[in-house]
């Protein structure tokens, strides 16, 4: 029996991709980089960030270290830790100012709670950072339980992430529906762990997935 709807955070409830792009475009001139190859720079930052964050999720480096790696690789600079931290702060302040929840996020969270279900979050991120994001975007008050991967043995899609999240929630995997935008982390991983799953495909990138929605307003039409 469904008891919990477990949401992803970035690019599910919060427009992380948009915030990152906005921050990057404002940060690049400060770095003295030209904007002639703007889309290449945005794409390069995204790839570097994904790879560094994956290393953090595998516990190969710390959360702070993955930020330093991103700066060093993006700029091709042999920066010290302090220098890398200072450089990254220019991006981070802009990124945090650009955080915004999707318009369909709060209504969806309210509908889940009104249905008598637990509204929970499973995010691949640093707990303090993600809770700050929830506070800044006004989402925190609409969530009953927040589980961040740094509180777990590993992040999504490691099977231990879903098992430990269920343990925190005090439910069996079959009592949980996962909703998120990543095919591997928020859809196939949860299914393999015995959960239900719905893919949020805002940009229609995965037509091959049957159980998908384009907005969170469609959630209960699928579940």
N, C-alpha and C positions, 0 to 999 in steps of 0.2 A: 504494500500500500504506500502510495506517495506521501511522504512526510516533510521532505525538505527539497527546496529548489536552490541549487548551488550555482551561483553566478561567477563567471570570470569578471575581472575588472577592466583591464586596459583593452580598449577598442570593442568592449562589450557594453559597459556602463559609462565609461569615460572615453572621450575622443583623444586617445593617446597619440595616434598617428598625426592628427591635425595639430595637436599641441607641440609635438616634436618638430614638425615642419615650420610652424610659425616661429618657434624659438630659434631654430637654425637659420632661417632667413634673416632674422634680426641680429644674430650673433656673428655671422660670417664677415660683415664689413669691419667689425671690431678686431677680427683676426687678420685683417689686411688681405683677405682673399677676394679675388674678383668674382663677379656674378655672371660672367659670360657662359660658364659651364654649370649653371645653377642646378639643373636636374641631375647631372652627374655627381655633383657634390652631395646633394640630398640622398641619392641612391647609395653612394659610398658610405655616408654616415650611417644609414639604415643597416647595411650589411655588416659594418664593423660593430655596431651596437648589438645586433642580433648574435653575432659570434661571441662577443665578450660576455653578454648576458647568459648565453648557454653555458659558458665556462663557469660562471658564478653559480648557476643552477646545479652543475655537476660537482660543486664544492671544490673546484680546482683553484679558484681565486675568491677573494672577499668581494662584498658589494662595492666597497670603496675602490678596490683594485680594478674592478671592471670599468669604472669611470675613468681611471687613469689610463687603462689600456686603450679605451676609445679615443681619448685625446691624443695619445702618442701615435697611434696608428693613423688617425685621420690627418694629423698635421705632419706626420713623418718626423716627429721631434723626439730627441732623447731627453725628455724633461724629467726632472726629479719629481718625487712624490708631491712635494709642496707646490712646485711649479704646475704640475698637472692638475692638482686640486684647484689652484687659483684660476687656471684657464677654464676648467669645467664649470666653475661657479658662474661664469658669464653666460653659459648655456643654461645652467640649472635655474637661475633666477627667472629667466625668460620663459623657460619650460613650465615652471610652476604657475606663473601668471597666466599662462594660456590654458590651464586645465579647465575643462568644462564637461559636465555630464551631458550625454545625449538627451534630447527632449523626451524620448520614450522610456528613459531609465526609471525615473521616480514613479511614474504611473504603473509600470510593470511590477516594481517592488511592492507597491501598495496593493495591487491586485493579488499578488501571491500571499501577502499577509492577511488580506481580507478573506482569502479562501481557507484560512486556518492553518496554513503551512508555515514552516520555518523558513525565513529568508536568510540565506547564508552566502558567504563569499569564499572562494578559493583562488588565491592570486599567487602567481610566481613572482614574488617580490619581497623586498625588505619590509618587514612589518611596520616599522616606524614611518618609513617613506610612504607606504601605501595607506596607512591610517591618516597621515597628513593629507594625502590626496582626497580621501573620503571626507574629511572635515572641510577642506577647501571647496569641494564641489557640492556639499550639502547632502551627500549620500549616506553618511554614517548613521543618521537617526532612523533610516529605513532598513537597516540590516540588524538581524538578531545575533549573528555569529560571524566573525571574521577570522579566517585561517590563512596565514601567509606562509610561503614555502620555507622561509628561514626558521620557522618553528617546527619544520618537518624534517625527516631524514633526507629528502630530496624533493625537487620540484616536479611539476607536471612535465612530461607524461610518464614519469617513473611510477610504477604501480603502487609504491609505498606512499606516494602523495595522496592518492585517493583513499587508500586503506586507513591512513592516519587521520585524514579529514573526517571519515565516517566515525572513527573512534572518538574524535573530539565532539562530534555531533551526537554520539550515542545512538546511532542508527545503523542498520544494515545497508550495504550498497544498493540493494533492490528498492530501498525506500527513498532513493535520491535521484533527482533529475538534474543533470549538469547542463548549463546554458552558457555558451561562449563562442568566440569567433574563430578559434584555431582548430583546424581539422584534427590534428594529432593530439593536442593538449586538452581540448575541451569537448571533443567528440569521440574519436576512436579510443583514446586512452580510457575515458570513463566507461565506454561500452565494454572494453576488455576487462575492466575492473568490476563489472556486474551492475553498473549504474544504468539508468536511462540517460539519454543525451539528445540535445537539439543543437544544431549548428546555427549560429547567427551569421548569416551571409549578407551583410549590408550592401556589398558591391557586386553581388551575383557572380562570384568567382568559382563557385563549386556546384554547378548544376547536377553533378553526378551524385550528390548527397540527397537522399530522399527526405530525411527528417531535418529540414532546414527551414528557417524563417528569414525574411528580409528585414523585419523590424521587431522589436520586442512587443509591439502591440499585437502581434500574431501568436504570441507564445502559447496561450491555452487552446488555440485552434489546433496546434500540433500535439501538445501533451495530453 
